[in-house]
Amino acid sequence: MSNTQPNSELWLSPGALPVPEVQRIHAITVWCDPAIWGLALYDDQTPWFTLIECLHLLTYRHREKHPLFPGIGGTTEAPQHERQSYRMKLNTNLRHLLFRDKEAIKIAARENANDDVLWKQWLDDTRLAFPELDFSYLPRAFSNDFLQFAESLELLRSAAVEQFGEKRWTSRHLQPVGEAMLFPDVKPANGSYHLDRRFFQRTGELLYLMLNRSRDRNRLSEVVARRLLGVDGPWNRIARRLQGSDAEATPDEPKWVDAQTIGYLPVPHLERYDELAQDWVSILSQSAIPIEDALEFLMRLSGLHQVIYIVERGTSVAERPNVLPFVMEMSGSARNNSIQVLSSDRYRAHKAVPSSAIDAFVSSYAETKEWCSLGKGPLDCSAAAQLLAKRFAWSAKRTSSVASLPEPAEQIQAMLLAAKTRNHDIASTFTSHAKKVGLLTARRRAGTWYSPSDGLLEALVLANVPSAMELGQFLALLHRRYHFVIGPEEARTASGELPVPIEALRENERRLEERLRVLGFIIRKSDDCAFVVNPFTTGRVGAGSLQHEIA
């Protein structure tokens, strides 16, 4: 049942901003996950799709010459949630060529046929199958070289992200190395296209909002504009040649789709937002990192910070004293060692945090005078149903009469159960995204535990090591910034005691060093002194930069 109550009546989680009235919540069946973590962190919106959605918003603001990160609205004493909209170019011609056309590469394989014949066959076939599309510009764009055209398509297809799965052609995407390579997620309807939220459910908008609320917005704006926006590299130039008139489409043409609102992020400021922005600035400031690689590092790090945000925010709402550290098992093999067992236990504990947070959130309302004043009579039962609809956008199953409504206590318990058992809940997002960014490993019969992939390790080194850094300092930095425990010192710092034998933790640390050595990120000055190095930066062996000073 759609919510028709004003957003101002919604129950808020601790420290949360009021929900703007323009924020559409009609599809929400229970206001718990969005109230605590935002609207929305979604399991099927992969970290790549999250980054792409964020870049859509940034590209629009750059094109319109708006400040990239204007900050939250209102005042320090009375902050107001951001109210933004943005437009995206449909980019239909390029998307068709890459994800729907099957003939160009077949026709290009024909032997002893001249280019004029190849172009005519392909254009005639395409015009017959898709009369609404005009590709007459392509022969001139490729100097009448059909093979070059077909090879250009294959090259861009190699930049596709999330290639596995049976997604329709309007829900497939490229690595966003330029504006011409961005597509909105749309669905065809009545001869046009409408924005679709099936795979793009505002997780990227929440990423943008986190960055927008970070403290170092000025520096962030500078490096994002310089490295990501308005850059016309080789990949983007090929895409523009394939686009045709779509490349120069003006906003008054029907080649755009609008996002009228952005997501809802409850808390005005958290340290996690600053840590996220710091990693963006660190990666993008290293001009030696190719933009294609930088985007992958941003994808992994952004997803990692959102995963940590889920645990931190849930821990806060559940009023628990501390975030349980992420115990990182470094072998990645299913050997059931003591580190792996502890890591698996921590994963299960983290996954249970959202349930505790939802309990606390609902209890915070159940203890109010508004709810406690209800009795058990028919009118009270009816009032309870109305209150749950108003405060939580939740409606129980329809009943034939007021008299058949359950008592208030039963209604709120039913709502709580619905919040914890719905599809695509926040715990599912936690697991899905942790796997996607390379934080979580799963093995049949061995279970699921934290064991970082090589890709995530590389991103962590490049984001945190501006100059050669002693391995112990690097481990302490990972513990402070990401709650990671790898060796004995961090384990002792986290709990005051060693949760597993010290030799197991030392061996875990040695495995990390070996993995970093193989990846080219370790140099050893002596038997007792290993340094983590960043091959994209130069600098003396030292104690690291002030930017990453260890508290």
C-alpha positions as CSV (number, residue, x, y, z in Angstrom):
1,M,0.0,0.0,0.0
2,S,1.5,3.4,-1.0
3,N,2.3,5.9,1.7
4,T,0.1,9.1,1.5
5,Q,1.3,10.7,4.8
6,P,3.5,13.7,4.7
7,N,7.2,12.9,5.1
8,S,7.4,15.2,8.1
9,E,5.4,12.6,10.1
10,L,8.0,9.8,9.6
11,W,9.8,8.5,12.6
12,L,13.5,9.5,12.5
13,S,16.5,7.6,13.6
14,P,19.0,9.2,16.1
15,G,20.6,12.3,14.7
16,A,18.7,12.1,11.4
17,L,17.6,15.0,9.2
18,P,13.9,15.5,8.5
19,V,12.9,13.8,5.2
20,P,12.3,16.4,2.5
21,E,8.7,16.5,1.3
22,V,9.9,16.1,-2.3
23,Q,11.5,12.8,-1.4
24,R,9.3,10.1,-2.9
25,I,8.8,7.1,-0.6
26,H,5.7,5.6,-2.2
27,A,7.5,2.3,-2.9
28,I,8.6,1.8,0.6
29,T,6.7,-0.8,2.5
30,V,8.3,-0.3,5.9
31,W,10.3,2.7,7.1
32,C,13.2,1.1,9.0
33,D,16.3,0.5,6.8
34,P,15.9,3.8,5.0
35,A,15.4,5.7,8.2
36,I,18.6,4.3,9.7
37,W,21.0,4.0,6.7
38,G,19.3,6.1,4.0
39,L,17.3,5.7,0.8
40,A,18.7,3.5,-0.3
41,L,21.7,1.1,0.0
42,Y,20.6,-1.7,-2.3
43,D,22.1,-5.1,-2.8
44,D,21.5,-5.4,-6.6
45,Q,23.2,-2.0,-7.2
46,T,26.7,-3.2,-7.5
47,P,29.7,-1.0,-6.5
48,W,30.3,-0.3,-10.2
49,F,26.7,0.8,-10.7
50,T,27.0,2.9,-7.6
51,L,30.1,4.7,-8.9
52,I,28.4,5.2,-12.3
53,E,25.3,6.7,-10.7
54,C,27.5,9.1,-8.6
55,L,29.3,10.2,-11.8
56,H,26.1,10.9,-13.5
57,L,25.2,13.4,-10.8
58,L,28.7,14.9,-10.9
59,T,28.8,15.1,-14.7
60,Y,25.5,17.0,-14.7
61,R,26.7,19.5,-12.1
62,H,29.9,20.0,-14.0
63,R,28.1,20.5,-17.3
64,E,25.7,23.1,-15.8
65,K,28.7,24.8,-14.0
66,H,27.2,24.2,-10.6
67,P,29.5,23.6,-7.6
68,L,30.3,19.9,-7.5
69,F,30.0,19.6,-3.8
70,P,28.1,22.6,-2.4
71,G,27.7,21.0,1.1
72,I,24.5,20.4,3.1
73,G,21.9,23.1,3.2
74,G,20.6,25.2,6.1
75,T,22.9,26.2,9.0
76,T,25.2,24.5,11.4
77,E,22.5,24.6,14.1
78,A,19.7,23.7,11.7
79,P,21.0,21.7,8.7
80,Q,18.7,20.8,5.9
81,H,18.9,17.9,3.5
82,E,20.2,18.5,0.0
83,R,17.5,19.0,-2.7
84,Q,19.0,18.3,-6.1
85,S,17.9,17.0,-9.4
86,Y,20.0,16.0,-12.5
87,R,19.7,15.1,-16.1
88,M,21.3,12.3,-18.0
89,K,21.9,11.9,-21.8
90,L,20.2,8.8,-23.1
91,N,23.1,8.0,-25.4
92,T,20.9,5.5,-27.3
93,N,22.9,5.2,-30.5
94,L,26.1,4.1,-28.7
95,R,24.3,1.8,-26.4
96,H,22.5,0.1,-29.3
97,L,25.8,-0.4,-31.1
98,L,27.5,-1.9,-28.1
99,F,24.8,-4.0,-26.5
100,R,22.1,-4.7,-29.1
101,D,23.9,-4.9,-32.5
102,K,25.0,-8.4,-33.4
103,E,25.8,-8.0,-37.1
104,A,28.7,-5.6,-37.4
105,I,31.4,-8.0,-36.3
106,K,29.9,-10.8,-38.5
107,I,29.8,-8.6,-41.6
108,A,33.3,-7.4,-41.0
109,A,34.5,-11.0,-41.1
110,R,33.4,-11.4,-44.7
111,E,36.4,-11.8,-47.0
112,N,37.1,-10.1,-50.3
113,A,34.2,-7.6,-49.8
114,N,34.9,-3.9,-50.2
115,D,33.9,-1.3,-47.6
116,D,31.1,0.2,-49.6
117,V,29.4,-3.2,-49.8
118,L,29.9,-3.9,-46.1
119,W,28.5,-0.5,-45.0
120,K,25.5,-0.9,-47.3
121,Q,24.6,-4.3,-46.0
122,W,25.0,-3.3,-42.3
123,L,23.1,0.0,-42.8
124,D,20.3,-1.7,-44.7
125,D,19.9,-4.5,-42.2
126,T,19.9,-2.0,-39.3
127,R,17.5,0.4,-40.9
128,L,15.1,-2.5,-41.5
129,A,15.3,-3.8,-37.9
130,F,15.5,-0.5,-36.1
131,P,13.9,2.2,-38.3
132,E,13.9,4.8,-35.5
133,L,17.7,4.8,-35.4
134,D,19.9,6.8,-37.8
135,F,23.5,5.6,-38.4
136,S,24.2,7.3,-41.7
137,Y,27.0,9.3,-40.1
138,L,29.2,6.3,-39.3
139,P,30.9,5.8,-42.7
140,R,32.2,9.3,-42.7
141,A,33.1,9.1,-39.0
142,F,35.3,6.1,-39.7
143,S,36.7,7.2,-43.1
144,N,34.6,4.5,-44.8
145,D,36.7,1.8,-43.0
146,F,34.2,-0.8,-41.9
147,L,36.7,-3.0,-40.1
148,Q,37.9,-0.1,-38.0
149,F,34.3,0.6,-37.1
150,A,33.7,-3.0,-36.0
151,E,37.0,-3.2,-34.1
152,S,36.1,0.0,-32.3
153,L,32.8,-1.6,-31.1
154,E,34.7,-4.6,-29.8
155,L,37.2,-2.4,-28.0
156,L,34.5,-0.5,-26.2
157,R,32.7,-3.7,-25.4
158,S,35.8,-4.8,-23.5
159,A,35.2,-1.9,-21.1
160,A,31.8,-3.2,-20.0
161,V,31.3,-3.7,-16.3
162,E,29.2,-6.4,-14.6
163,Q,29.2,-8.4,-17.9
164,F,27.7,-11.5,-16.3
165,G,24.0,-11.9,-16.1
166,E,21.1,-11.5,-18.5
167,K,20.5,-7.8,-18.2
168,R,18.6,-6.0,-21.0
169,W,20.6,-3.8,-23.3
170,T,19.3,-0.6,-21.6
171,S,20.7,-1.8,-18.3
172,R,24.3,-2.5,-19.4
173,H,27.1,-0.1,-18.8
174,L,30.7,0.7,-19.5
175,Q,33.5,1.7,-17.2
176,P,32.9,5.5,-17.0
177,V,36.2,6.8,-18.3
178,G,34.5,9.7,-20.0
179,E,31.1,11.5,-20.4
180,A,30.4,9.8,-23.7
181,M,30.6,6.4,-22.0
182,L,27.9,7.1,-19.4
183,F,24.4,5.7,-19.8
184,P,21.3,6.1,-17.6
185,D,19.5,2.9,-16.6
186,V,16.2,3.1,-18.5
187,K,13.3,1.1,-19.7
188,P,11.6,1.4,-23.1
189,A,8.0,2.6,-22.9
190,N,5.6,3.9,-25.6
191,G,8.4,4.7,-28.1
192,S,10.5,6.5,-25.5
193,Y,12.6,5.8,-22.4
194,H,12.0,6.3,-18.8
195,L,14.4,6.2,-15.8
196,D,14.4,2.8,-14.2
197,R,15.3,2.1,-10.6
198,R,15.6,-1.7,-10.9
199,F,19.4,-1.7,-10.6
200,F,20.1,2.0,-9.9
201,Q,18.2,2.5,-6.6
202,R,20.1,5.6,-5.4
203,T,23.1,3.9,-3.8
204,G,25.3,6.1,-6.0
205,E,23.3,9.2,-4.9
206,L,24.1,8.3,-1.3
207,L,27.7,8.0,-2.3
208,Y,27.5,11.5,-3.7
209,L,25.8,12.8,-0.5
210,M,28.5,11.3,1.7
211,L,31.2,13.0,-0.4
212,N,29.2,16.2,-0.4
213,R,29.0,16.2,3.4
214,S,32.8,15.6,3.9
215,R,35.0,18.3,5.3
216,D,37.5,18.5,2.5
217,R,35.0,19.4,-0.3
218,N,37.2,22.0,-1.9
219,R,40.1,19.7,-2.5
220,L,37.8,17.0,-3.5
221,S,36.0,19.2,-6.1
222,E,39.4,20.2,-7.6
223,V,40.7,16.6,-8.1
224,V,37.3,15.3,-9.3
225,A,37.0,18.0,-11.9
226,R,40.6,17.6,-13.1
227,R,40.7,13.8,-13.3
228,L,37.2,12.7,-13.9
229,L,35.1,15.4,-15.6
230,G,35.6,17.0,-18.9
231,V,38.4,14.7,-19.7
232,D,38.6,13.5,-23.4
233,G,40.8,10.5,-23.4
234,P,41.2,7.9,-26.2
235,W,38.3,5.8,-25.0
236,N,36.0,8.7,-24.8
237,R,37.0,10.0,-28.3
238,I,36.1,6.6,-29.8
239,A,32.8,6.6,-28.0
240,R,32.0,10.2,-29.3
241,R,32.7,9.0,-32.9
242,L,30.2,6.3,-32.5
243,Q,27.6,8.5,-30.9
244,G,26.9,10.8,-33.8
245,S,24.5,13.6,-33.1
246,D,23.9,12.2,-29.6
247,A,27.3,13.6,-28.7
248,E,26.1,17.2,-29.2
249,A,22.5,16.8,-28.0
250,T,21.3,19.9,-26.2
251,P,19.1,19.8,-23.1
252,D,16.0,20.9,-25.1
253,E,16.1,17.8,-27.3
254,P,14.2,14.6,-26.3
255,K,17.5,12.7,-25.8
256,W,17.7,13.1,-22.0
257,V,16.1,11.6,-18.9
258,D,15.6,13.3,-15.6
259,A,16.1,12.3,-12.0
260,Q,13.8,14.8,-10.2
261,T,15.1,14.0,-6.7
262,I,18.1,12.4,-5.1
263,G,18.4,9.9,-2.2
264,Y,18.0,10.5,1.5
265,L,21.1,10.3,3.8
266,P,20.0,10.6,7.4
267,V,23.0,12.0,9.3
268,P,24.4,15.4,8.5
269,H,28.0,14.5,9.2
270,L,30.0,11.4,10.1
271,E,33.7,10.7,10.2
272,R,33.1,7.9,7.7
273,Y,32.2,10.6,5.1
274,D,35.6,12.2,5.7
275,E,37.5,8.9,5.4
276,L,35.7,8.2,2.1
277,A,36.5,11.6,0.7
278,Q,40.1,11.3,1.8
279,D,40.5,8.1,-0.2
280,W,39.0,9.8,-3.3
281,V,41.4,12.7,-3.0
282,S,44.4,10.3,-2.4
283,I,43.7,8.2,-5.5
284,L,42.8,11.0,-7.8
285,S,45.8,13.2,-6.7
286,Q,48.2,10.5,-8.1
287,S,48.3,11.6,-11.7
288,A,50.5,8.6,-12.5
289,I,47.6,6.2,-11.9
290,P,45.8,5.7,-15.3
291,I,42.2,6.8,-15.0
292,E,40.9,3.3,-15.8
293,D,42.7,1.9,-12.8
294,A,41.8,4.9,-10.6
295,L,38.1,4.3,-11.3
296,E,38.4,0.6,-10.2
297,F,40.2,1.7,-7.0
298,L,37.4,4.3,-6.4
299,M,34.8,1.6,-7.0
300,R,36.4,-0.8,-4.4
301,L,37.1,1.9,-1.8
302,S,33.7,3.5,-2.1
303,G,32.0,0.2,-1.7
304,L,34.2,-0.6,1.3
305,H,33.3,2.6,3.0
306,Q,29.6,2.0,2.5
307,V,30.0,-1.5,3.9
308,I,31.8,-0.1,7.0
309,Y,29.1,2.7,7.2
310,I,26.4,0.0,7.5
311,V,28.2,-1.5,10.5
312,E,29.1,1.8,12.1
313,R,25.6,3.3,11.7
314,G,23.9,0.1,12.9
315,T,26.2,-0.1,15.9
316,S,25.4,3.5,16.8
317,V,21.6,3.1,16.5
318,A,21.8,-0.1,18.5
319,E,23.6,1.8,21.2
320,R,26.5,-0.6,21.3
321,P,29.8,0.7,22.7
322,N,32.2,-0.1,19.9
323,V,32.4,-1.4,16.3
324,L,33.6,-5.0,16.3
325,P,36.8,-5.0,14.1
326,F,37.0,-6.8,10.8
327,V,39.4,-9.7,11.3
328,M,41.2,-10.2,8.0
329,E,42.4,-13.7,7.2
330,M,45.2,-13.4,4.7
331,S,45.6,-16.8,3.2
332,G,42.2,-16.9,1.5
333,S,42.2,-20.7,1.6
334,A,39.6,-22.8,3.3
335,R,41.9,-24.3,5.9
336,N,39.7,-23.6,8.9
337,N,42.6,-22.0,10.9
338,S,41.9,-20.0,14.0
339,I,42.0,-16.6,12.2
340,Q,39.5,-17.8,9.7
341,V,37.2,-19.1,12.4
342,L,37.4,-15.7,14.2
343,S,36.9,-13.8,10.9
344,S,33.8,-15.9,10.1
345,D,32.4,-15.2,13.6
346,R,33.0,-11.5,13.0
347,Y,31.2,-11.6,9.7
348,R,28.2,-13.2,11.3
349,A,28.2,-10.6,14.1
350,H,28.4,-7.7,11.6
351,K,25.6,-9.2,9.5
352,A,23.4,-9.3,12.7
353,V,24.0,-5.6,13.5
354,P,21.2,-4.3,11.3
355,S,18.7,-6.5,13.1
356,S,19.7,-5.1,16.4
357,A,19.6,-1.6,15.0
358,I,16.1,-2.1,13.7
359,D,15.0,-3.4,17.1
360,A,16.4,-0.3,18.8
361,F,14.8,2.0,16.2
362,V,11.4,0.5,16.6
363,S,11.7,0.4,20.4
364,S,12.5,4.1,20.4
365,Y,9.1,4.7,19.0
366,A,7.3,2.0,21.0
367,E,8.4,3.8,24.2
368,T,6.9,7.1,23.3
369,K,3.9,8.5,25.0
370,E,2.1,8.5,21.6
371,W,2.3,4.7,21.4
372,C,2.2,3.8,25.1
373,S,-1.1,5.7,25.5
374,L,-2.9,3.1,23.3
375,G,-5.1,0.5,24.9
376,K,-6.5,-2.7,23.5
377,G,-9.9,-1.7,22.3
378,P,-11.1,-1.5,18.7
379,L,-10.5,2.2,18.5
380,D,-7.0,1.8,19.9
381,C,-6.3,-0.9,17.4
382,S,-7.4,1.3,14.6
383,A,-5.4,4.2,15.9
384,A,-2.3,1.9,16.1
385,A,-2.7,1.0,12.4
386,Q,-2.9,4.7,11.5
387,L,0.2,5.6,13.6
388,L,2.2,2.8,12.0
389,A,1.2,4.0,8.6
390,K,2.2,7.6,9.5
391,R,5.4,6.9,11.3
392,F,6.7,3.9,9.4
393,A,4.8,3.9,6.1
394,W,3.6,0.4,7.0
395,S,0.2,-1.2,6.6
396,A,-0.8,-4.6,7.8
397,K,-2.9,-6.9,5.7
398,R,-6.4,-5.5,5.1
399,T,-9.1,-6.7,7.4
400,S,-12.8,-6.6,6.9
401,S,-13.5,-4.5,10.0
402,V,-11.9,-2.4,12.7
403,A,-12.9,-5.0,15.2
404,S,-10.7,-7.6,13.5
405,L,-7.5,-5.5,13.8
406,P,-4.8,-7.0,16.1
407,E,-3.9,-5.3,19.3
408,P,-1.2,-2.6,19.0
409,A,1.6,-4.8,20.4
410,E,0.8,-7.4,17.8
411,Q,0.8,-4.9,15.0
412,I,4.2,-3.4,15.9
413,Q,5.7,-6.9,16.2
414,A,4.3,-7.8,12.8
415,M,5.9,-4.6,11.4
416,L,9.2,-5.4,13.0
417,L,9.1,-8.9,11.5
418,A,8.3,-7.5,8.1
419,A,11.3,-5.1,8.4
420,K,13.6,-7.9,9.2
421,T,12.5,-10.4,6.6
422,R,11.9,-8.2,3.5
423,N,13.8,-8.9,0.3
424,H,16.9,-6.8,-0.5
425,D,17.3,-5.7,3.1
426,I,20.4,-3.9,4.4
427,A,22.1,-7.1,5.6
428,S,21.9,-8.5,2.1
429,T,23.5,-5.3,0.8
430,F,26.2,-5.7,3.4
431,T,27.1,-9.2,2.2
432,S,26.7,-8.5,-1.5
433,H,28.8,-5.4,-1.6
434,A,31.5,-6.8,0.7
435,K,31.9,-9.7,-1.8
436,K,31.9,-7.4,-4.8
437,V,34.7,-5.1,-3.5
438,G,36.9,-8.0,-2.5
439,L,36.5,-7.8,1.3
440,L,34.6,-11.1,1.8
441,T,35.4,-14.6,0.7
442,A,33.0,-17.5,0.5
443,R,33.9,-21.2,0.1
444,R,31.6,-24.2,-0.1
445,R,31.7,-26.1,3.2
446,A,34.2,-23.6,4.7
447,G,31.8,-20.7,5.1
448,T,32.2,-16.9,4.6
449,W,34.9,-14.8,6.1
450,Y,36.9,-11.6,5.6
451,S,39.9,-12.1,3.3
452,P,40.8,-9.2,1.0
453,S,41.4,-9.7,-2.7
454,D,44.5,-8.5,-4.4
455,G,42.5,-5.8,-6.0
456,L,41.3,-4.5,-2.7
457,L,44.8,-4.7,-1.2
458,E,46.2,-2.7,-4.1
459,A,43.5,0.0,-3.6
460,L,44.3,0.2,0.1
461,V,48.0,0.6,-0.4
462,L,47.6,3.3,-3.1
463,A,45.1,5.2,-1.0
464,N,47.1,5.1,2.2
465,V,50.9,5.0,1.4
466,P,52.1,8.4,0.0
467,S,55.7,7.4,0.8
468,A,57.5,4.3,2.0
469,M,55.8,3.3,5.3
470,E,56.9,0.7,7.9
471,L,54.6,-2.3,7.7
472,G,53.6,-2.0,11.4
473,Q,52.5,1.6,10.8
474,F,50.5,0.5,7.7
475,L,48.7,-2.1,9.8
476,A,47.9,0.4,12.5
477,L,46.6,2.8,9.8
478,L,44.3,0.1,8.4
479,H,43.0,-0.5,11.9
480,R,42.3,3.1,12.6
481,R,40.7,4.0,9.3
482,Y,38.8,0.7,8.4
483,H,38.6,-1.3,11.7
484,F,40.9,-4.0,10.1
485,V,42.7,-6.4,12.4
486,I,45.6,-8.4,10.8
487,G,48.5,-8.8,13.3
488,P,48.9,-9.1,17.0
489,E,49.3,-5.4,17.8
490,E,46.0,-4.5,16.2
491,A,44.2,-7.4,17.8
492,R,45.5,-6.4,21.2
493,T,44.6,-2.7,20.6
494,A,41.0,-3.7,19.6
495,S,40.2,-6.0,22.5
496,G,42.9,-5.5,25.1
497,E,43.7,-9.2,24.8
498,L,44.6,-11.7,22.0
499,P,41.4,-13.5,20.8
500,V,43.6,-16.2,19.1
501,P,47.1,-17.5,19.7
502,I,49.8,-14.9,19.0
503,E,51.7,-17.1,16.6
504,A,48.6,-17.4,14.4
505,L,48.4,-13.6,14.2
506,R,52.1,-13.3,13.5
507,E,51.7,-15.8,10.7
508,N,48.7,-13.9,9.4
509,E,50.9,-10.8,9.3
510,R,53.6,-12.7,7.4
511,R,51.1,-13.8,4.8
512,L,50.1,-10.2,4.2
513,E,53.7,-9.2,3.8
514,E,54.2,-12.0,1.3
515,R,51.1,-11.0,-0.7
516,L,52.2,-7.4,-0.8
517,R,55.7,-8.5,-1.9
518,V,54.3,-10.5,-4.8
519,L,52.2,-7.4,-5.8
520,G,55.3,-5.2,-5.7
521,F,54.3,-3.2,-2.6
522,I,57.0,-4.4,-0.1
523,I,60.7,-3.7,0.2
524,R,62.8,-5.0,3.1
525,K,65.6,-3.0,4.4
526,S,66.7,-5.6,6.9
527,D,65.5,-8.8,8.6
528,D,63.5,-6.7,11.0
529,C,62.2,-3.8,8.9
530,A,59.7,-4.2,6.0
531,F,58.3,-1.1,4.2
532,V,55.1,-0.8,2.2
533,V,55.7,1.2,-0.9
534,N,53.5,2.9,-3.5
535,P,55.0,2.5,-7.0
536,F,53.0,5.5,-8.3
537,T,54.7,7.9,-5.8
538,T,58.2,8.8,-5.1
539,G,59.6,9.7,-1.7
540,R,62.1,8.7,1.0
541,V,61.6,6.0,3.5
542,G,59.8,7.8,6.3
543,A,56.9,7.8,8.7
544,G,54.2,8.6,6.1
545,S,52.5,11.9,5.5
546,L,50.6,14.0,7.9
547,Q,47.4,13.3,5.9
548,H,47.5,9.8,7.3
549,E,49.0,10.5,10.7
550,I,48.2,7.7,13.1
551,A,46.2,8.8,16.2
